[in-house]
């Protein structure tokens, strides 16, 4: 038995990917301390998930929808309320084992708030949960032969293949805390009405022992201020840059890192003069980290000996090859109808969410379709209803070039929104412009025959005697130098020495002199 040196390659295998839709439908009673509702203006929702409970071939997902509603009071003016709808969903995940790594992502597909009557709201939502089960395991492959007896005239053929090994798989968080002061032209805050935080242009990359992330936190606050209690707003873009300590991270590793804002809190507080002119921001960004190491593996492809019989035990192994690492941008621009009653005077705020409809594999491309959901908050010409809101959908289409992609390819796609502007364009239309980011990593699983064991047996002397010592051979289509040498019990070096072969290669039709070696 030959002693084979083997190399282990860490692989992150996607075992299963399952989607489930959760429908939430609940009534919410307005607290006694709050005014009656005259009209719902705006709503927003955020899903909070608890740690997933993993069982064999199924998971239990518990969480809640945190919702907020901005409404007009019957006596005039605006007010906001919030609540939560808990949910629990069991998702069947084929081939799931309790030791697998399970991640669950969510998308709030629809949120609809209706006024049942002045003291009750009907909250309806559709949430898509996507569960991914990943298994971390080692692929072992023979890369060399150790301690070969000099009496065995062993010939070795190697093959170089590119392979991506999972170097790090982890989740962590980054906390951002900052205070901002209202501009001098804005009155102090009398009553906060609505707050919003969004992550824009977020990117992350590995450093040695750290993950560096940067982006912009978009902050919006709607409030009543000044002596007359008029509706005011403030909008700030807060750039951030920082590091998260992460053992095992290295600058040369290839990242697939998802960023999501999982906690957002904004509170007003007094300045040095005691006026409510400062906003305290507390945000938590979750990092879903995959880091890959790209290697060139030199595998043993074949073995034989001119004076022994080598019996090989082979098997099949799967290696991942990185097809592409692509950070693309998709620009969208569309004029949308804003003929409303009351009439729009000014758009004071716009926020967007990227929602993917799906991705399709075509020849050398991954085609992505989705919509940019834009919520617009605007001022009107009606003093009784000075603030209104509208939602508009802007479809987008993006072709990511991925040479060699197939249905078996595995891709990780992280959408984001880098820019969004909304202005009235005249004629009762608003011009929406945005830049959608699509961070894409595509892996191609490839099956290779690998040598598991190699046994040495005595040469078949009768067979050897029956073979001529020197023979002429006409190279056939598909022949390689290795195949010819192995078939005629000689070596590649011997064939090259006995024949004039330009470039050391053979072609169909070449006539070779082959000398048997023992």
N, C-alpha and C positions, 0 to 999 in steps of 0.2 A: 504494500500500500504506500503510495507516495504521500508525503506530508504537504498538504496544500495550505498556503497562507491566505487567509480570508480577510476581507474588509467589510465592516458593517456600515450600512448607509441608513441613516434615520429618515423615515418617510412618514409623511402626514397623509393618510389615506381618507378621502371623503367616502364614508360608508353609505350614508343615506342623507337625503335632503327632502324634507316634507313641509308642505304648507297647510295651514288650517285657518279658516275664517271664524272670528268670534263676533257675534252680533250682540250689542248691548242696547238695552231699551229700559229706561227707568224714568220715574217721575221724581221731581225735586221740588220740595215745598220751600217757598221763600221764608227765611227766618222772620220771626215777629219783629225783630229790630230793624228790618229793612222795609223800604217803601214798596208799594204795589207796582207791578210791571205794566207799562203801557205799550212798549215795543222792544223786541230783541234786536240789537244792532250788530253785535259781533260775538263770536265764540272762538275758543281755542282749546286744544286738548293735548295732554302729554301722557304717555303710557309709562308706568313704573312697574318693573318686573322684580319679583323676588327670586332668590336662587332656585334653580330648576331642580325638581325631584326626579331622579333617574331610576327607572325600573327596567327590567328586561323588555326590550322592544316597545317601550312606551315611556313618555315623560308627562309629568304634571306641571303645568305652568300656572302660577298664581301671580296676580298683579292687580292693578287698578288704573282706571282712567281718571286722571286729575283734569277737571274741566273748569273753565272760567267763562263767564258770560257778562257782557256789557249791555245794559238795557237803559231805556228811557223810563223815568218815573212818571206816574200819572200826574203828579203835581208839577212836572217839569224838571229838567236837569237829568244828569246821568248818574248811574250807580253800577257797581260791579259786584258779582257774587261768585263763589266757587264751591265746588264739592268734589266728591270722588265716587266712582262706581267700581266696586271690586268685581273680579271675575276669576274663574278657575276653569282651565281647559286641559283635557287629557288628549295627547297627540300620539298616535301610533307611529313608531319609527322603526321600519324593518331593519333587522340585523343589529339592532342596538344592544350593546352589552353595558353592564353597570360601570365598567372601568373606562368606557369611551369618554372622549371630551365632547360635551354637548354645548352648543351655543344657540341662543334664540334671539332673533332680531324681530322688530315689529315695524309695521307701517300703518298709520291711521288713514285708512282709505276714505272714510266719510265721517263727518260729524255734523249733526243737524239738531239744532235747538229750537223748539217750538213753544209758543206760549199757549198752555191749555186754558188758563184764565189768569187773572192778575196776581194770584198767589201760588201758581203752580207752573213749572216748566216740564216739558217732555224732552228728555235727552236720548238721542239715538246715535249709535256709532257702529261702524264696521272696522274691525281691526284684523289685519293679516299678520299671523305669526309664522315665521319661517324657522324651522328647527334643522340644524345640521349636526350630524354625528360624525366625529372624526376619530380615527384610531391611529395612535402613534406606535410604530413598530419598526424593527430593523430588517433590512434586506441584506443577506450575507452573500458575497460573491468571491470566488477564488481569483486572486491577483498574482500569485507567484507559487513556485515550487521550492520547498526548502530541503536541504541535505540530500541531494540526489547523488547516488552512488556513481563514481566515475566510470564504472563498467557499463552503465546504462547510457547508451548514446541517445539521450533524450532531445527531442526537437519541440520547441515551444512556439505557439502562435498567440499573439496578443491583439486585443482590439481596444481602441480608445473610444469611450463614449462620454458625452456630457451628461451629467446627472445633478439634479437639485436635491439637496438634503435639507430637511427641516432642522434649523438650528435653534429656534426659540418659538414657543407658542405660549402666550400669556396675556392676561388682561391686567390693566392698571388704570389709575385715574390721575388727573392733573387738576389742581384747584386754582382758580383765578379769583382774587379778591381785590377790589379797587373802589375808590371813592371818586365820584365826579361832582363838580359844582355847576349849578345852573348858570347859563350865560347872564351877564348883567342886564340884558334887555328883557329877561324873563322875570315875572313876579314870583314870589315865594309860593310854595305848595300849601294850599289850604286843605285839599282832599285829593288823594290819589284815586284815579279812576281805572287805569289800565296800564299794565306793564308787559313788555315783551323782550325776549333775548333770543338771538339767532347766531349760529356759527357760520362764518363766511370765509371761503378761501382757506380752509384748514388743511395743512399738510404736515406730515411727520416723516422723519428719516432716522436711521440708527447711527449712533456714534459709539465710540468705545465705552461700554459700560452704561450707556444712556440712550434714551430716545429723545430726540429734539423735535419739538412741535411748534408751529407758528400759525398765525391766522388773524382773523379779526372778529371781535365780539360786537355784534350790532345790538344796540340798546335803544329802546323806545319807551317813553313814559307819557301818558295822557293824564292831565290833572286839572283841577279847578284852582285858580289862583287870582290874586289881585283883589281889590276892594269889591268889585262887582261879581267875583266868583266866575269869571269867564273861563271857558275851556282853553287850556294851553297844552302845548306839547314840547317835548325835547327829544332830540335824536342824536346819539353819539356813536361813533365808530371807535372801538378800543382795540388797537393792535396789541397782540401779545406774542411772546416768544419765551420759551423755557425748556427745561429738561426734566425728564423723569428717570430716576436711577433704575437701571435694569441690568442685573447681572447676566452675562452671556451675550449682550448686544455688542456688535462690532460694526465699524464704519463700512467695511467691505461687503456686508451681508445685503441681500436683496429683500426689500420690505414689501409687505402687503398689510397696511395698517389702517384700520377703520377708526374714525373719530366721531363721537356722538355726544351731544350735550344732554346729560342725564339729570342735571339739577340746575335750577335757575332761581335766584332769589334777588329781589330788588326792593329796598326799603328806603324811605325818605328819613333824613335825620337833620337836626339843626346844625347851623354853622357856628362860628365863634360869636356871632351877634345874637344867637338864639333863633334865627329865622330858618324855616325849613327850606334850605336851599342846596342841600347835598343829597346825593343818592349813593347808597352803599350797595355794591354789586358783589354777589357771591355765586360763582358758577363752577360746576364740576364737569370736566370732559372725560369721557371713558375712552381708553385706547384698547382696541382689539388687535393684538400684535401677532403677526406671523413673519418670521425672518428665515430666509433660505440662504444656504451656502451652495454656490455653484462650483462643482468639481469636475475634473477630467479623470474618469476612472479608466485604468488599464486592466481589463479583464482577461483572464485566460480563456481563449476561444477554442483551442484544440491542442492536443498532445499526441505524440507518437514517438517510437524509438525504432531505429533501424535494426537493432539486435534483440528486441524484446516485443512482446505483445502488450499494449497498454489498453486496458478496458476502462472506458469512461462511464461514470454514472452522472447523467445530466438532468437538469430540471429547468423550470421557467421562473424567472424573477422579473419584477416590474420596477422600472426606474422612471422618475419624473424628469422631464426636460423642460426648461423654461422657453416658451415660444416667444413671449413678448412681455415687456414691462412698459406700459404706455400710460402717460398722463395727458389726457386729451381735454379739449375745451370745445363746447358747442354753444354758439351764439344764437340767441333767439330774439326776434323782433316782430311785434305784431300790434296792429291797432285794434282795440276792442271797443265794443259799443258801450257808451256810458250815458245814454239818453234816459235819465232817471227823473223821478218826481219825488221830492224836490230836486231842482237842478244843481249840478255840481259846480261849486265855485273854485275849489282848490283841493288837490290831493295832498293830505298832510302826512300820510304814511303808507308804505307798501311793504309787504313781507311775502316771501315765497318758499314753497316746499317742492322739492323734486320727487316725483313719484314715477317709478319705473313700471311700464306695462309688461315688459318682457325683453328677452334677448334671444336672437336667432342666429344659428351658425350657418353662414353661406361659404362659398369658396373663398378661402384666404381672408375672411372677414367675420367679425362679430357685429351684428346689426342690433342696435339698441333703440327702443321706442319708449316714449313716456310723455308725461305732461309736467309743465311747471304750473303749480297752483298758486295763484297770486291773490292775496287779500288786500283790498284797498280801503283805507279809512279816509273819508273826505268831508269837507265842509260844504254846506248847502246854502241856498238863498232863503231858506225858511227859518225864521227866528224861533219857531216852536220846535223845529227838528233840525238843529244846526249841524249835527254830526250823524253821518250815515256810513254804511259799509257795504262793500260788494265783493264777490269772489269771481275771478275769471280764470279760465284754463287756457294755457298756451302749449300746444303739442310740440314735441321736438323729435328729431330723428338723427342718429349718429352712426356712422360706419367706422368701426375701429379696424384698421388693417392688422391682420394676424396671419401671416403666411404659415400654412400647414395646419391650421385649426381644423378639428373634426368634432363629431358629436361626442366622442370619448374625452375630449379635452375638459379640463377643470379650470374654471375662471373665478376670480374674486373681483367684484366690481363695486366700487364705492363712489356713489354720486354725491355731488355737493353743489352749492350755489356760491359763486364768487362775487357776482355783481347783480344788482337789480335796480332799475329806475322806472318810475311811472310819472308821466306828465300829461296834462290835458293837451290834446292836439287840435282842438277846434272841431266844429261839426258834431259835437256830442260824442267824440271819441277820445280814448286815452291811448297814448303810445307806451307800450311796455317793451323794455329791453333788458336782457339778462345774459349772463355768462354761466353756463352749467359746466361743472368739472366732472370728469369721469376717470377715476383712478383704476387702472386695469392691470391685473397680473394673470397670465394664462399659462397653465402647465399642461404638458402632453405626456400621459402615461405611455411607456413603451415597454413591450415584452421582449426579453432577451433570454436565449439559452445560456445557462451557466453550468460550469463543471462543479459537481458536488463532491465526487470522490474519483480517484484514479488508482486502479489496481495494476500491478506489474506481474505479468506471467511470462514463462519461457517462450522463446520464439518457436514458431512452427517450422522445424528444420526441413521437413519434407516439402513444404510450400516454398521455402527459401531456395532449396536445391533445384526445384523445378523452374525457377525464374532465371532467365539468361543474365549473365554478368554485364553485358552491354546490349542496349537495345535502342533502336531509332523510334521516335514517336512524333506523330503529326498532331500539333496542338488543335484541340477541338473548341468550338464556341463555348464559352462559359468556364473553360479551364482556368485555374490560377496556378501560379508557381508552386504554392503550398500543396494543392490537390495532386499535382503531378508527382511531386517529390514523395508524398506519403504513399501514393498508389504503387510506385515502383521501388520502394525501400531505398530511397536515396535522400539527399538533403538539398535544400535550396542553394546552399553554398556550392555544393558539388555540381549542380546544374549550371550555375553561373560560371564556374571555373571551366567547364567543358564546352561551353557554347558562347558564341559572340552575340550577346543580347543587349542592344542599345537601351540604356536607361534601366537595365536590370529587370525588365518586364517581358512577358510573353504575350503573343497575339495569336488568334486563330490562323492556322496555316503555317506557323513556324515549325521547322523540323528540328527536333532536339536529339542530342546524344545523351543517353541516360546510363550512368554507371551505378550498378547495385552496390550498396554499402552494407557491411555486416559488423 
